[in-house]
Amino acid sequence: MDEIKINTDTIKLDSFLKWCGAVSQGSEAKIFIKDGMVKVNGEIETRRGRKLFKGYIVEFGVNTYKII
């Protein structure tokens, strides 16, 4: 599990995928999220604007990220 530090209290899911380097463009993130390929705290998330907070776990492909 990779720990990813954010500089704000919250971050949107699509922005987080760009921030951590999982995708290179927001349009990629939008597609992956819409297709149900991303989990937040163990549940599939299809809202790209979902607010994430410190302590949340994001799963994408074989990678798992913890927001710190």
Secondary structure, DSSP 8 states (H G I E B T S, - for coil): -EEE--SSSEEEHHHHHHHTTS-SSHHHHHHHHHTT-EEETTEE---TT-EEETT-EEEETTEEEEE-
